[in-house]
């Protein structure tokens, strides 16, 4: 869908530790950073902004998990 929307996609598969390290990076993609992150939350975790960190919208001050 990203490609269909006209975006350049460099699909990267990695373990959790590597993805968290890369996600925390503020560098541009050409230097190992990122500009889009796609993940999946399921069940109770995704049912409420209180438990779904992707819905909270509290910016750089937000914890990565929880």
Secondary structure as GFF3:
##gff-version 3
##sequence-region A 1 66
A	DSSP	alpha_helix	16	24	.	.	.	ID=ss1
A	DSSP	three_ten_helix	29	31	.	.	.	ID=ss2
A	DSSP	three_ten_helix	43	46	.	.	.	ID=ss3
A	DSSP	alpha_helix	53	56	.	.	.	ID=ss4
A	DSSP	three_ten_helix	59	61	.	.	.	ID=ss5
###
